[in-house]
Amino acid sequence: MLEKIVKIFGYSLLGLTVLIILHFFVFDLGSLNTQLAETGDLPSDVKSFKIMEIGQGWSATILFYAIALTIIEFIIVIASLLWQIIAVVINDKSKAPAVIGTVLVIGVIIAVSYFVLASSEIPVFLGSDTMNITGGTCRAIETGLYVLYITLGLTFFAAIYSEVSKFWK
């Protein structure tokens, strides 16, 4: 039953991704050709300005589709991880404490990174006065970096421990 639900969910997200990509190529790409064709008879200085406007609009369009596909990707990854965790707990009840412990360790790492290590101080660097940087943004970025550093360190420690522990056996 669980595998059937996962397949249906995966196929529906795959279909949604295909629809978004098709919408981009069918509707939006055709309008680009129309917009570029309209600039054919314009003087060169007006034409370059018009093409620059078209380019700025298109970078926003491409950014929108990239964000939409990234959100779909995150949904797929998180859903597949949750389904696997649920499947492990349902199929083998003895592994439930290990799964709960792992989730708690990840939660503690994120909480320590956010509440203890990350600060909301806005850094000053070249061009920072022209950007809209908030304290919350800085804290979220620092949290992500600290989580990365801590998990990378734990991964290296686990790899070294697994190799060294073979010598003690």
C-alpha positions, 0 to 999 in steps of 0.5 A: 500500500505504501509503495503504491502511494509513493508511486502515485505521488512521484508520478504526479510530481513528475507530471507537474514538472513536465507541465511546467517545462512544457508551459515554458517552451510552448507559451513563453518561448513563443512570446520571446520570438514575437518580442524579438520580431517586433524590434526588427524595424527599430533604430539601433539605439532603441532596438538595443534598449528594447532588447535589454528590457526583453532580457530583463523580463526573461531573466525574471521568467527563467528565475520563476521557473527555476524557483518553481522546479526547485520547490518541486524538487524539495517536495520530492526529496522531503516526501521520499525521505519521510516515506522511507522513514515511515516504511522503516518504522512500519516494517521493522519496529526495532529500528524505530529508536535509531530513526527517532534518535537520528531525527533528534540529533538532526533537530539538535544540530539545527537548533544549536546552529540557529539559536546559539551559533548564528547571529543576525548581525548584517555584514558590511562588504562592498555593495552591501548597501545596495542589497536588501539584507535583513537580520533574519536572512543573515541568521538563516544563511549562517544556520545553514552554513553551521549545519553544513560544517557540523555535519561535515565534521561529524561525517569525517569523524565517523569515517575516521572512527570506522577505519580506526576501529577495525584495528582494535578488533 
